[in-house]
Amino acid sequence: MTPERFNKLRAVLDRRQPDLTILADDVHKSHNIAAVLRTCDAVGVHRVHAVSPGGEIRRHHMVSGGSRRWVEMVIHPDVEQALSALRKEGWRLLAAHPGERSRDYREIDYTDRLAVLLGAELEGLTPRLVEAADETIAIPMEGMVASLNVSVAAALILYEAQRQRRAAGLYQSSRLPNDEYAATLFEWAYPEIAQRCRRRGVSYPVLAEDGSLTENPLQRD
């Protein structure tokens, strides 16, 4: 770990948005969920949620590496558990779903604690999620097709969120809790050591200012 690499990791982590997330509702095509995660990383989403009843997302090789190393994914077995978790954490739910009462996605305030609900490739969001949402949004369409690919829709919505959040100064300094910041930084800097620490139930050591290890946690007495 070079000091330059460590400073890059720290600069990216400083811009992570703990109050912006998505819930992907059974988005099971690997290239789509991988593209959504890449966009989440690009706009600074710290953690995402996904409903995956059969656990397909965990098995996709395109999701297991790459952007998922930088964006934590919380997998829920069903919609009800996902809704319960999000509500417990105080998220405002914004469903991407076309309809007569849906607002243009650019008219929404994205500086709140907000979870964007995205549906599967063909079926879209389940009725339960649409019903549970605090508000629904739509991307204006002028052509013959009724909707965009889920990864394209995610990119449009999240980059509008980024635009608003940047204007509001929400990227200027870290807003992660100190303990979560330190743990995430260690996992980014030393993923293999972090994995071995978790397996052994060993706490992460404090990192030096240049990113070097102050001790080897796997050799503690």
C-alpha positions in Angstrom: 0.0 0.0 0.0 1.7 3.2 -1.2 0.9 6.6 0.4 -0.5 7.8 -2.9 -2.9 4.8 -3.2 -4.0 5.3 0.4 -4.7 9.0 -0.1 -6.8 8.1 -3.1 -8.8 5.6 -1.1 -9.3 8.1 1.6 -10.4 10.9 -0.8 -13.0 8.6 -2.3 -14.3 7.5 1.1 -14.6 11.1 2.2 -17.1 11.6 -0.6 -19.3 8.6 0.2 -23.0 9.4 0.7 -24.4 7.5 3.7 -27.9 8.9 3.1 -28.4 7.8 -0.5 -29.0 4.2 -1.5 -30.9 2.0 -3.9 -33.1 -1.1 -3.6 -32.8 -3.3 -6.6 -35.9 -5.5 -6.8 -34.9 -8.9 -8.2 -32.6 -7.4 -10.8 -31.1 -10.7 -11.8 -29.2 -10.1 -15.0 -25.5 -9.9 -14.1 -24.6 -7.2 -16.6 -27.4 -5.0 -15.3 -26.7 -5.3 -11.6 -23.0 -4.8 -12.3 -23.7 -1.6 -14.3 -26.0 -0.3 -11.5 -23.2 -0.9 -8.9 -20.7 0.8 -11.1 -22.9 3.9 -11.3 -23.5 3.7 -7.5 -19.7 3.8 -7.0 -19.3 6.7 -9.4 -21.8 8.9 -7.6 -20.6 7.9 -4.1 -23.3 5.6 -2.9 -21.9 3.8 0.1 -24.2 0.9 0.5 -27.0 -0.6 -1.7 -29.8 -3.0 -1.0 -31.2 -5.8 -3.3 -34.0 -8.3 -3.2 -32.8 -11.6 -4.5 -35.1 -14.5 -3.4 -33.0 -17.2 -5.0 -29.7 -15.6 -4.1 -28.7 -15.2 -7.8 -26.9 -11.9 -7.2 -24.3 -13.6 -4.9 -23.5 -16.1 -7.6 -22.9 -13.7 -10.4 -19.2 -13.4 -11.1 -19.7 -9.9 -12.6 -21.0 -8.7 -9.2 -18.7 -10.6 -6.9 -15.7 -8.4 -7.8 -15.2 -5.0 -9.5 -17.5 -2.3 -8.2 -18.9 -4.5 -5.4 -15.5 -4.3 -3.6 -16.2 -0.5 -3.2 -20.0 -0.6 -2.7 -21.4 -2.8 0.1 -24.4 -4.8 -0.9 -27.1 -5.9 1.5 -29.1 -8.9 0.2 -32.8 -9.4 1.3 -34.7 -12.7 0.6 -38.0 -10.9 0.0 -39.6 -7.5 -0.4 -41.1 -7.4 3.1 -37.8 -7.9 4.8 -36.3 -5.2 2.5 -39.0 -2.8 3.3 -38.8 -3.5 7.0 -35.0 -2.9 7.0 -35.3 0.4 5.1 -38.2 1.7 7.2 -36.3 0.9 10.4 -33.3 2.9 9.2 -35.6 5.9 8.3 -35.2 6.0 4.6 -37.7 7.9 2.4 -38.7 5.5 -0.4 -38.7 6.8 -4.0 -40.1 4.3 -6.5 -39.0 4.5 -10.2 -42.3 3.6 -11.7 -44.2 5.2 -14.6 -47.8 6.3 -13.9 -50.3 9.1 -14.0 -49.2 10.3 -10.5 -45.5 9.9 -11.0 -43.4 13.1 -11.0 -40.6 13.9 -13.4 -37.5 12.5 -11.7 -35.7 15.9 -12.0 -38.4 17.5 -9.8 -37.4 15.6 -6.6 -35.2 16.8 -3.8 -32.4 14.2 -3.6 -30.6 15.8 -0.6 -32.8 13.9 1.9 -32.2 10.5 3.3 -33.4 8.7 0.2 -33.7 5.2 -1.2 -34.4 4.8 -4.9 -36.4 1.6 -5.7 -35.6 0.0 -9.0 -37.5 -2.8 -10.7 -36.4 -5.9 -12.6 -35.7 -5.9 -16.3 -39.1 -7.0 -17.6 -41.6 -6.9 -14.7 -40.5 -3.6 -13.1 -41.2 -3.0 -9.5 -43.6 -5.3 -7.6 -46.9 -3.7 -6.7 -46.0 -4.0 -3.0 -43.0 -1.7 -3.4 -45.0 0.8 -5.5 -47.7 0.9 -2.8 -45.1 1.2 0.0 -43.2 4.1 -1.7 -43.5 7.6 -0.3 -43.5 8.9 -3.9 -43.1 7.6 -7.5 -41.0 9.1 -10.2 -40.7 8.6 -14.0 -38.2 9.4 -16.7 -40.0 11.2 -19.6 -40.2 9.1 -22.7 -40.9 10.6 -26.2 -40.5 7.4 -28.3 -42.3 4.1 -28.8 -40.5 2.2 -26.0 -42.2 2.3 -22.6 -39.1 2.2 -20.4 -35.3 2.3 -20.3 -33.0 -0.5 -19.2 -32.8 -0.5 -15.4 -29.1 0.4 -15.4 -29.7 3.4 -17.7 -32.6 4.5 -15.5 -30.4 4.2 -12.4 -27.7 6.3 -14.0 -30.0 9.1 -14.9 -31.6 9.2 -11.5 -28.4 8.9 -9.5 -26.6 11.5 -11.5 -29.4 14.0 -10.8 -29.0 13.1 -7.2 -25.3 13.7 -7.5 -25.9 17.1 -9.1 -28.1 18.3 -6.4 -25.9 16.9 -3.6 -22.8 18.5 -5.0 -24.6 21.9 -5.2 -25.7 21.4 -1.5 -22.1 20.7 -0.4 -22.7 17.1 0.6 -19.5 15.9 -1.0 -17.2 18.3 0.7 -16.3 16.2 3.8 -16.9 12.7 5.2 -20.3 12.1 6.8 -19.7 8.5 7.7 -19.6 7.6 11.4 -16.0 7.4 12.5 -16.0 3.7 13.3 -17.6 2.8 10.0 -15.1 5.1 8.1 -12.1 3.4 9.8 -13.4 -0.1 9.1 -14.2 0.6 5.5 -10.9 2.2 4.9 -9.0 -0.8 6.3 -11.1 -3.2 4.2 -10.4 -1.2 1.0 -6.7 -0.9 1.8 -6.1 -4.5 3.0 -9.0 -6.7 1.7 -7.3 -10.0 2.2 -6.1 -9.2 5.8 -9.6 -7.8 6.6 -11.2 -11.0 5.4 -8.9 -13.1 7.6 -9.5 -10.9 10.6 -13.3 -11.3 10.2 -12.9 -15.1 9.9 -10.9 -15.2 13.1 -12.9 -12.6 15.0 -10.0 -10.2 15.2 -10.5 -6.5 15.3 -8.8 -4.3 12.7 -5.7 -2.4 13.7 -5.4 1.4 13.5 -3.6 2.4 10.3 -0.7 4.9 10.2 -1.1 8.3 8.5 0.6 6.9 5.4 -1.7 3.8 5.3 0.9 1.4 6.6 0.0 -1.3 9.2 0.8 -0.3 12.8 0.8 -4.0 13.7 0.0 -7.4 12.2 -3.4 -8.3 13.7 -3.0 -11.9 12.7 0.1 -12.3 15.0 -1.5 -10.9 18.2 -1.0 -13.0 21.3 
